[in-house]
Amino acid sequence: MQITPSVRAAMVPDENPQHPGFTSIYLVGRKGGQSLAIDSGEAMERYQWFLRGYLAAVEQAEIGIATITHHHADHSGNLKWVKEQLGAEVTVPENGRALLRGRIPAQVNTVKDGDVMDLGGGVRVQVIATPGHSVDSVSYYIEDEGVLFTGDTLLGSSTTTVRDLGPYRRSLERLLALPNLKVICPGHGRIVNDPRERLQMYITHRNEREAQILQALARGKPLTSWEIMLQVYPDVNPRLHRSADGNVRSHLAQLEEEGRVRGFAGTPRRPASKKKLERDREHARAQDRVIKQARKIETDRRRAQIRAQENPSTSEWLEPPRYQVV
């Protein structure tokens, strides 16, 4: 999908309720310049096949640089694959490198707030630190074309989850002040063609959610974050309850820091014994081995089917029929 002269979107359908509609991989750059991929999807074959097919059928080009908006696996899972299979250089947010251990190749470049990636052909991509959804969240901005890539800082079809509310609110205000902003390309959901209205909606939504939480607490006895969540998110998909509870806890942390609510310490469960933890780890490792073996069998079977097309079927004939002109 063409967004602007230098921006295309490979929008992969996604059924995860936390990724409403699509998970998007963006390709940036003009013909003759450097090609940049922003986010590369989860480490699953459907993302890899979709991206490979998009590059072959639509781009008819290769990726020169692959970067991400933050470390979460649905955005960074394919970085090693992009390096190994597509030969792309990998670039990650500077403060997210440690969070990507095991998911990135040995050699990577880093970017930080204020950096500019010059892709040639007049395409310059600004790096903007936008923490809040995650500590290492960054957005990318092409000011000349007014295109902003937000990852999960702002989504296309819903609100997002927030880890640290104070920095998140400041990130939204910073994005709202960008000059020439015309379109937002989010990590999930539809392209946003009313960017300032959507950013303001997010800011207003956080203010309204804070008011709802304070109202719930004003009714009487102290409540847990889960009890508050059930009140202020009455219609949310149950599969999103944990995410909604995380948002409530983010609000509560900021309100407590500001002295507007008082928190009471809970009683944590006793940690599992070392033996149980080791049993759980071994069980997970055993499952990983089975999954790996199943993938290998699937790959071997697919390769065998391809090889079978190259040779005659010896299983059907001891001596195959022959033909001659009469």
VODO-863440 format. One record per residue (C-alpha): x, y, z. Coordinates in steps of 0.02 Angstrom, whole numbers, padded with zeros to 5 digits, always signed. Layout:
<fibas>
XYZ
...
</fibas>
This chain:
<fibas>
+00000+00000+00000
+00074+00166-00056
+00063+00301+00080
+00172+00440+00007
+00301+00444-00134
+00433+00366-00019
+00327+00263+00102
+00241+00095+00076
+00151-00016+00202
+00149-00206+00206
-00003-00233+00317
-00012-00411+00384
-00186-00465+00446
-00182-00503+00633
-00313-00585+00744
-00230-00542+00910
-00350-00424+01004
-00199-00323+01059
-00153-00295+00876
-00321-00245+00802
-00335-00268+00615
-00156-00272+00555
+00025-00278+00607
+00119-00167+00486
+00294-00169+00413
+00341-00006+00329
+00461+00015+00182
+00539+00187+00162
+00646+00258+00023
+00642+00306-00160
+00709+00214-00310
+00896+00232-00318
+00909+00268-00132
+00931+00164+00025
+00782+00055+00073
+00729+00058+00257
+00611-00064+00344
+00527+00000+00503
+00478-00151+00611
+00482-00325+00538
+00346-00421+00629
+00346-00571+00743
+00462-00721+00717
+00328-00820+00628
+00328-00887+00450
+00176-00789+00397
+00265-00624+00429
+00421-00685+00341
+00327-00752+00190
+00220-00595+00180
+00372-00481+00184
+00469-00587+00061
+00321-00592-00058
+00290-00405-00041
+00471-00367-00081
+00468-00480-00234
+00298-00433-00304
+00278-00250-00256
+00445-00177-00208
+00549-00278-00331
+00691-00224-00217
+00783-00273-00060
+00796-00197+00114
+00957-00104+00150
+00923-00061+00333
+00799-00138+00456
+00752-00041+00613
+00618-00053+00747
+00510+00061+00852
+00539-00038+01013
+00597-00205+01079
+00432-00301+01094
+00439-00466+01000
+00296-00427+00879
+00405-00286+00810
+00581-00355+00831
+00562-00544+00814
+00626-00553+00635
+00784-00446+00651
+00902-00596+00642
+00803-00667+00497
+00808-00502+00402
+00996-00498+00424
+01027-00680+00379
+00898-00703+00240
+00884-00529+00164
+01059-00462+00200
+00996-00303+00284
+01094-00200+00409
+01006-00196+00578
+00981-00035+00677
+00897-00028+00848
+00858+00106+00979
+01014+00135+01084
+00929+00106+01251
+00839-00050+01188
+00991-00151+01139
+01004-00241+01307
+00818-00283+01298
+00844-00370+01130
+00971-00497+01190
+00954-00656+01089
+00847-00574+00954
+00978-00471+00861
+01133-00516+00761
+01304-00488+00837
+01334-00329+00735
+01201-00194+00748
+01196-00005+00734
+01102+00104+00858
+00999+00264+00846
+00947+00389+00979
+00837+00541+00998
+00885+00677+00874
+00975+00564+00749
+00932+00579+00564
+00939+00433+00443
+00978+00497+00267
+00912+00371+00141
+00960+00469-00014
+00842+00546-00142
+00798+00682-00017
+00721+00560+00109
+00777+00603+00286
+00704+00508+00434
+00711+00592+00605
+00723+00485+00763
+00611+00544+00907
+00617+00462+01079
+00437+00429+01134
+00448+00324+01294
+00292+00270+01386
+00225+00115+01300
+00400+00046+01329
+00558+00124+01396
+00644+00115+01226
+00499+00169+01114
+00549+00284+00971
+00451+00361+00829
+00518+00404+00657
+00469+00561+00561
+00489+00615+00380
+00450+00799+00399
+00453+00842+00212
+00311+00718+00181
+00228+00736+00352
+00236+00548+00389
+00255+00489+00570
+00290+00307+00617
+00232+00279+00796
+00250+00092+00830
+00138+00059+00980
+00145+00237+01049
-00013+00270+00948
-00116+00134+00864
-00230+00147+00715
-00387+00062+00781
-00382+00073+00971
-00291+00147+01120
-00127+00069+01176
-00050-00002+01334
+00059+00112+01439
+00204+00060+01549
+00253+00231+01617
+00117+00362+01607
+00213+00523+01643
+00339+00500+01500
+00198+00436+01389
+00095+00594+01409
+00248+00700+01371
+00281+00594+01216
+00105+00627+01150
+00124+00814+01178
+00291+00812+01086
+00217+00723+00937
+00068+00841+00933
+00189+00987+00913
+00276+00916+00759
+00271+01031+00606
+00188+00977+00444
+00112+00820+00519
-00006+00740+00391
-00018+00553+00421
+00025+00427+00558
+00084+00251+00516
+00051+00148+00674
+00123-00020+00722
-00051-00098+00720
-00217-00050+00642
-00264+00069+00504
-00166+00217+00436
-00215+00376+00529
-00259+00521+00413
-00314+00642+00551
-00152+00638+00653
-00174+00790+00764
-00353+00746+00806
-00301+00568+00850
-00155+00625+00958
-00269+00747+01049
-00396+00607+01070
-00262+00500+01154
-00216+00644+01271
-00399+00675+01313
-00428+00488+01337
-00289+00477+01467
-00361+00626+01560
-00534+00548+01559
-00467+00380+01617
-00378+00465+01761
-00541+00549+01812
-00633+00381+01805
-00503+00300+01918
-00514+00441+02044
-00703+00429+02039
-00696+00241+02072
-00581+00269+02221
-00690+00408+02291
-00836+00288+02320
-00765+00214+02480
-00646+00074+02528
-00474+00048+02448
-00480-00052+02287
-00355-00159+02193
-00305-00108+02019
-00404-00257+01952
-00563-00202+02042
-00539-00027+01971
-00509-00097+01798
-00673-00194+01800
-00763-00031+01840
-00679+00084+01714
-00664-00045+01573
-00837-00127+01585
-00850-00172+01400
-00671-00220+01358
-00636-00390+01279
-00592-00508+01425
-00435-00558+01330
-00376-00379+01359
-00409-00374+01547
-00225-00395+01594
-00174-00255+01475
-00312-00142+01543
-00255-00179+01720
-00079-00129+01670
-00146+00039+01610
-00238+00065+01775
-00078+00026+01872
+00016+00153+01765
-00112+00286+01812
-00105+00236+01995
+00085+00246+01997
+00081+00424+01930
-00060+00475+02048
+00033+00403+02197
+00193+00490+02144
+00097+00655+02137
+00023+00624+02310
-00155+00613+02245
-00188+00434+02298
-00119+00327+02438
-00058+00151+02407
-00063+00008+02534
+00067-00129+02520
+00001-00299+02471
+00062-00470+02526
+00157-00557+02387
+00145-00744+02363
+00294-00845+02417
+00407-00877+02268
+00407-01051+02196
+00543-01168+02257
+00702-01186+02156
+00652-01365+02114
+00483-01309+02043
+00563-01168+01945
+00687-01290+01870
+00547-01413+01829
+00450-01273+01743
+00605-01219+01645
+00641-01398+01591
+00459-01419+01538
+00472-01259+01434
+00636-01320+01357
+00555-01487+01314
+00411-01396+01229
+00535-01289+01133
+00624-01446+01072
+00460-01521+01012
+00412-01359+00923
+00584-01349+00842
+00574-01530+00785
+00399-01504+00716
+00459-01353+00616
+00604-01454+00549
+00488-01595+00496
+00373-01469+00411
+00521-01388+00320
+00592-01557+00267
+00423-01614+00203
+00401-01455+00101
+00576-01473+00027
+00542-01656-00014
+00382-01608-00106
+00481-01480-00207
+00618-01606-00248
+00487-01733-00300
+00434-01618-00441
+00609-01629-00515
+00611-01819-00540
+00497-01955-00611
+00385-02050-00492
+00473-02216-00465
+00340-02269-00339
+00208-02291-00476
+00304-02391-00606
+00428-02533-00612
+00443-02490-00797
+00355-02331-00856
+00253-02330-01019
+00347-02281-01175
+00284-02201-01336
+00336-02199-01517
+00273-02117-01676
+00177-02239-01792
</fibas>
